[in-house]
Amino acid sequence: MRYSYQEAAAFIISGLDQNVDPCDDFYAFSCNTYLKNHNVTELEINRIGTYKEAQEDVNADIVDALEPVAVNDARFSETERIVKAALFACVHHSRARLPIDNSRDVLIEMRDLLGAIPFLNHTLNKNVDFFTAMGKLEQEHAMGTLLGAMVSVDFSDVTRHALYISQPYLPLPRDFYVLPQHTKRLQNRVELVSQDIVKLEMQIAMATWPDSEMRNYALQNNPFTLKELEKAYPSIKWKNYFTALLSSVGNLDINTVPFIVTQPSYFAWLNALFAGEAVDRNTIANYLLLNLIFEDADFLGGNFKREVQKSDYVKYSFRRGRGVTRVGRQFGRLYDETIADANMECLNNLMHYMPNGPGYVYVKSKKNREEVAKDVQEQTERVIKHFLRMITELDWMSEESHAAARQKAENLVQNYGWPKDLYGDFSNSATIDRYHKKDYGEILDLFNANNTHNYYKIRKVMIKGYSNLESLKMLKEKPKRQGLIYEYPQAYNYAGQGGTGGHELVHGFDDQGVQFGHDGKLTGCTWLECGWMDSTSKNGFRDMAQCVVTQYSTQCCPEKSGTIQCANGMTTQGENIADVGGQLAAYRAYREYIEEKGEEEKRLPGLEQYTPNQIFWLTYGFSWCMSQTENSLVTQLLVDPHAPGSCRVNQVMQDIPDFGRDFGCTMGQNMYPPAEQRCPVWVAE
């Protein structure tokens, strides 16, 4: 028996609880042992799960790959040397008993930003320019305050980019500010900052759009020129803000930049706030400066860092995510920069601020990368084929809409493994080095100027490079670093990587994805909505999506208790549709692979009683094992577009009858409900 089969079996066994009936509670069956052995209270952490541990394994591989890299040795690529220098500085700062105290640098920056620090009893100049300060904070710290901006492809014209202007993302979830049951959390924040600051945050929260209203892109696609912005919102000093925000761009005429306002009513509120001087200027100034303190708390010494950790503060660019769709939003601290976590936290920062550096190091270290990419490609092509077969079964979709769906699926841009035009062949690093030298080369200069220990300065270079990426060009998607172990049984691989590929594919056909056509543009737009389906097909799609929304909201997963509420079916519908449709397409692709092979796979050691089909479902279940505190779960339920792991397992299984048949469940058991209680997602059955 191959070692890879033994390893795959060991993963599954580490979660398996055979005392539970899989037809009653498949999540408990797949995960109870893992949850028992990962008690967050005993570990003194907020959350831990199999997905996070898999990423930590990848992070550890990157650390190992950097071990032989010498920062000043030209035999290594400049990219590897920059990553090593940044990682070394960050880890040294985290592990130092007495790290450098940069509070003086931060205070000077705060004073220079507004000319005064009101909470230190300084007097503000009455002509203080808040909007230049906001643009500067965003450019130099990747931090929005009363508004935020990002560059993305123009959804109406994919041949160009536009600057999207959006509402900000507050330190706490919006519902914490507007719903009465979260008063305690709000009071804790008052004690941490001040009542005036929290009152301002409450006003901001009530003016912002909730996540459930940010799924319709027709309503968020509001193009403006600079002149039109100044006319519509005259009390917002747009030119000052953009000049500071885009200061690194060079000779840019902001009068020619296409702007898109995503939440017009929020900016009407912000305009009124400044027009009527509805909030004291000192409060606004303190709000901007306080956000900077939280962002830089790691460098302030004293109790600042401890208090920020205790409040579960997430840096702005992490909680905002990337792009207009806010991909990769982080809702809680993953690590607390303890000595044990130093490498993990530091790599998390590096992968966020300079993603292609660690990505290059990781892919280069994998000698079997071509075989892995080939296997992923074969799997993905099978998954796409079976998804297309699934939608041909739908009786609610017209021939015209079928054709549009097929055209979209067949025109997907498929990037397997890594960006080959950027990473090259791993023997000549000229392209990737030019990419990093331009924005991150100063890291090597700081390292060699005996400032090795001053991570404060090195991180500022990283953030500046990140801001340049966000401001000047599209940030390329990171290669997915949770690698496929292609020697594992294919049941394991199709359930994991194949299911992930199916999940991402179906996102192109969820309630947001159907608004975009085969060319990536918003298509078929009216004043109310966009989409490539005709009216009959839209009605069928709405019924399918509403079934998922209702199912997740009414079945109340997880069980309601105390401050824990049901998962919000409306805000999680895109992920839920992708989970069900993607995993079903992956399962059918796996079965086709077996039929072509002509024989079932060998059974796993220690799990011989389970068929390969059952291993497919067990792999999926185990991938979502998650142990978390009540506070972490409450936050996830409020803001995360993903439902908790238990819901992503059990409710997906309920909607895929193949699962019930493979486990021999009796119709009517929890995991094998009758047809009228299931939601058929992109499939007739």
Secondary structure, DSSP 4 states (H G I P E B T S, - for coil): --HHHHHHHHHHHTT--TTS-TTT-HHHHHHHHHHHH--HHHHT-SEEEHHHHHHHHHHHHHHHHHTT--TT-TTS-HHHHHHHHHHHHHHHHHH-SS----HHHHHHHHHHHHS--GGGTPPPPTT--HHHHHHHHHHHH---SS-EEEEEEETTEEEEEEEEEE----SS-HHHHH-GGGHHHHHHHHHHS-HHHHHHHHHHHHHSPPGGGSS-HHHH-EEE-HHHHHHHSTTS-HHHHHHHHTTTS-S--GGG--EEES-HHHHHHHHHHHHTT-S-HHHHHHHHHHHHHHHTGGGS-TTHHHHHHHTT---HHHHH-BTTTTBT---S-S----TTTHHHHHHHHHHHHSTHHHHHHHHHH-TTHHHHHHHHHHHHHHHHHHHHHHHHT-SSS-HHHHHHHHHHHHT-----SS-HHHHTTSS--HHHHHHHHHHHTHHHHHHHTT-TT-HHHHHHHHHHHHHHHHHHSPPPPPPP-S---TTS-HHHHIIIIIHHHHHHHHHTTSTTGGGB-TTSSB-S--SS---SS-HHHHHHHHHHHHHHHHHHHHTTSS--BTTB----TTTTHHHHHHHHHHHHHHHHHHHHHHHHHTSPPPPPTT-TTS-HHHHHHHHHHHHT-EEE-HHHHHHHHHH-SSPPHHHHHHHHHHH-HHHHHHTTPPTTSTTS--GGGS---SS--
